């Protein structure tokens, strides 16, 4: 397999990557046939996966604009993946040119491509780090050199927590990050769930099996379990809801949306 220029040396391009699969769902070009094959296999069980990812991205953009409108000009996006059109720095800096964005990912492909995309942008950086080790994120010089954690920050955990098993203590990691944030900070979070998927759970579980087979377990949590990640925050209206229902740009009845868009949950919380 020929290695394209954007794929860093040292990574195994014969193994599917969650970041590259996500890029494929969104119509991106930074993926290999091995990623497309795994994604298509997942879509055999859950054909609405691209629509779910689109709803996730649309929620993220609305939440970023909400943060800017709330006076926040610093963003920490953990599990940021491969940058695609309409990413956090584009949305935030279109609304406020002074906004600063620190991306974090542990996938070397995501990090390498982010570095290329962000070249020349002195208000956005990418750091190689893992959500499971929050101390390393908070001490990373790329992040501490850009963001002032004594001022409010919008912490984005978008479509990342469902890749962290309970054994790795995701709630503890989220709590540790919360304690490091200044009052007035926001958490922006989305998470996969069987709730809302317009298929029987046993059918949708086939997709979970695909991710397990590529050694990236997909953890489907209930709305109640997802809500616990917001402990220590005051929920912003309308609370933890399906992603199209969170402050939609235009009034739209559920009948007008693809039913798959209502799979999983998204919400925003504010630290008092």
C-alpha positions in Angstrom: 0.0 0.0 0.0 1.5 3.3 -1.0 1.8 5.8 1.9 0.4 9.3 1.1 2.4 12.3 2.1 -0.1 13.2 4.9 0.3 9.8 6.6 3.2 10.1 9.1 5.9 7.4 9.1 5.7 4.9 11.9 2.0 4.3 11.8 0.4 1.0 10.6 -1.8 2.0 7.7 -3.1 -1.6 7.4 -5.1 -1.2 10.6 -8.4 0.8 10.7 -8.3 4.1 12.6 -11.4 5.5 14.4 -10.3 9.1 13.3 -10.0 8.1 9.7 -13.3 6.2 9.8 -15.0 9.3 11.2 -13.4 11.3 8.4 -14.9 8.8 5.9 -18.4 9.1 7.4 -18.1 12.9 6.9 -17.0 12.6 3.3 -13.4 13.4 3.9 -10.4 12.2 1.9 -8.0 11.3 4.7 -8.8 7.6 5.0 -7.5 4.4 3.5 -9.4 1.4 2.1 -8.9 -0.5 5.4 -10.8 2.4 7.1 -13.5 2.5 4.5 -14.0 -1.3 4.7 -14.4 -1.2 8.5 -16.8 1.8 8.2 -18.9 0.1 5.5 -19.1 -3.0 7.7 -20.3 -0.9 10.6 -22.9 0.7 8.3 -24.3 -2.7 7.4 -25.7 -2.8 10.9 -26.2 1.0 11.3 -26.7 2.6 7.9 -27.4 6.0 9.4 -23.8 6.4 10.8 -22.9 9.2 8.4 -26.1 11.1 9.4 -25.3 10.6 13.1 -21.8 12.1 12.5 -23.2 15.0 10.5 -25.6 15.8 13.4 -22.7 15.5 15.8 -20.7 18.1 13.8 -23.7 20.4 13.5 -24.2 20.3 17.2 -20.5 21.1 17.8 -20.7 24.1 15.6 -23.8 25.5 17.3 -22.2 24.9 20.7 -19.0 26.7 19.7 -21.0 29.7 18.5 -22.9 29.6 21.8 -19.7 29.7 23.7 -18.4 32.7 21.7 -21.7 34.5 22.3 -21.3 33.7 26.0 -17.9 35.6 26.0 -15.6 32.6 25.8 -12.6 32.9 23.5 -10.6 29.8 24.5 -11.3 26.3 23.4 -9.8 22.9 24.4 -11.0 20.2 22.0 -9.9 16.7 23.2 -10.3 13.8 20.8 -10.4 16.3 18.0 -9.7 13.8 15.2 -8.8 14.8 11.6 -9.8 18.4 10.8 -12.6 18.6 8.3 -14.5 21.6 7.0 -16.2 23.7 9.7 -13.9 22.6 12.5 -13.7 24.3 15.9 -11.0 26.9 15.0 -12.9 27.9 11.8 -16.2 28.4 13.6 -14.7 30.1 16.7 -12.4 32.4 14.8 -15.1 33.3 12.3 -17.2 34.6 15.2 -14.2 36.0 17.1 -10.9 36.4 15.3 -9.1 36.5 18.7 -10.4 33.1 19.7 -7.7 30.5 20.6 -8.1 26.8 20.0 -6.0 23.9 21.4 -6.7 20.5 19.8 -5.7 17.3 21.5 -5.6 13.8 20.0 -3.6 10.6 20.5 -3.9 9.4 16.9 -0.7 10.3 15.0 -2.6 10.7 11.7 -4.9 13.3 13.3 -2.0 15.1 14.9 0.0 15.2 11.7 -2.9 16.4 9.5 -3.9 19.0 12.1 -0.4 20.4 12.1 -0.6 20.9 8.3 -4.0 22.5 8.5 -3.1 24.8 11.3 0.2 26.0 9.8 0.4 29.8 9.9 -2.5 30.1 12.5 -0.8 31.4 15.6 -4.1 31.1 17.6 -4.5 27.3 17.1 -2.3 24.4 18.1 -2.5 20.6 18.2 -1.1 18.5 21.0 -0.5 14.8 21.1 -2.0 13.5 24.3 -4.7 11.2 25.6 -7.9 12.0 27.5 -7.2 9.0 29.8 -4.2 11.0 31.1 -5.6 14.5 31.9 -2.5 15.6 33.9 -0.4 15.3 30.7 -3.0 17.4 28.8 -3.0 20.1 31.5 0.8 20.2 31.6 1.4 20.1 27.8 3.5 23.1 26.8 1.6 23.5 23.5 -1.6 24.0 25.5 -0.3 26.0 28.4 1.5 28.2 25.9 -1.7 29.1 24.2 -4.5 28.9 26.7 -4.9 30.7 30.0 -6.6 28.2 32.3 -7.2 30.9 34.9 -9.8 32.3 32.5 -12.9 30.5 31.2 -12.4 27.8 28.6 -14.9 25.8 26.5 -13.8 22.1 27.0 -15.0 20.0 24.0 -15.4 16.2 24.5 -17.3 15.6 21.3 -17.7 11.9 20.3 -14.7 10.8 22.3 -16.0 9.5 25.7 -17.7 6.5 24.1 -14.3 5.2 23.1 -13.2 5.1 26.7 -14.1 2.0 28.8 -15.3 2.3 32.4 -12.1 0.5 33.5 -10.1 3.6 32.3 -12.2 5.8 34.5 -13.6 8.4 32.0 -15.6 10.1 34.8 -12.5 10.6 36.8 -10.7 12.1 33.8 -13.6 14.5 33.1 -13.7 15.5 36.8 -10.0 16.2 36.9 -10.3 18.4 33.8 -13.3 20.2 35.4 -11.3 21.0 38.5 -8.6 22.6 36.4 -11.0 24.9 34.7 -11.9 28.4 35.8 -15.5 29.3 36.9 -17.6 30.2 33.9 -16.0 27.5 31.8 -18.2 25.3 29.6 -18.2 21.6 28.8 -19.5 20.6 25.4 -20.1 16.9 25.2 -21.7 14.3 22.8 -22.0 10.6 23.4 -23.3 7.5 21.6 -26.2 5.6 23.0 -28.6 2.9 22.0 -31.4 5.3 23.0 -32.8 7.1 20.0 -31.4 4.7 17.4 -34.3 3.8 15.1 -33.3 0.1 15.2 -33.6 -2.7 17.7 -30.7 -2.7 20.1 -29.6 -6.2 18.9 -29.2 -4.9 15.3 -27.3 -1.8 16.3 -25.1 -3.9 18.5 -23.5 -5.2 15.3 -21.8 -1.9 14.9 -20.4 -2.1 18.4 -19.0 -5.5 17.4 -17.2 -4.0 14.4 -15.4 -1.4 16.6 -14.5 -4.1 19.1 -12.9 -6.2 16.4 -10.7 -3.3 15.4 -9.7 -2.9 19.1 -11.5 0.4 19.6 -14.4 -0.6 21.8 -17.5 1.6 21.3 -19.2 2.0 24.7 -22.9 2.7 24.4 -24.1 4.5 27.6 -27.6 5.4 28.7 -28.8 9.0 28.9 -28.5 8.7 32.7 -24.9 7.5 32.6 -24.0 10.2 30.1 -25.6 12.8 32.4 -23.1 11.9 35.1 -20.3 13.4 33.1 -21.9 16.8 33.8 -21.5 16.6 37.6 -20.1 19.9 38.8 -21.7 21.8 35.9 -25.0 23.6 35.6 -26.7 22.3 32.5 -27.4 24.9 29.8 -31.0 24.8 28.4 -32.4 22.6 26.9 -30.2 20.1 28.8 -29.0 16.7 27.6 -31.0 16.0 24.5 -30.6 14.4 21.1 -28.2 16.5 19.0 -30.7 18.2 16.6 -32.8 19.3 19.5 -30.0 21.3 21.1 -30.6 25.0 20.1 -31.4 24.3 16.4 -30.6 27.1 14.0 -34.1 27.0 12.5 -37.3 25.6 13.9 -37.7 22.2 12.4 -40.1 19.4 13.3 -38.6 16.0 14.0 -40.4 14.6 11.0 -38.2 16.7 8.7 -35.0 15.2 10.1 -33.5 11.8 9.3 -34.4 9.6 12.3 -30.8 8.5 12.7 -29.8 12.1 13.6 -31.6 11.7 16.9 -29.3 8.8 18.0 -27.2 9.6 21.1 -27.1 12.8 23.1 -25.4 16.1 23.3 -25.3 18.8 26.0 -23.5 21.9 27.4 -22.8 22.6 31.0 -21.4 25.7 32.8 -19.0 25.6 35.8 -20.3 27.8 38.5 
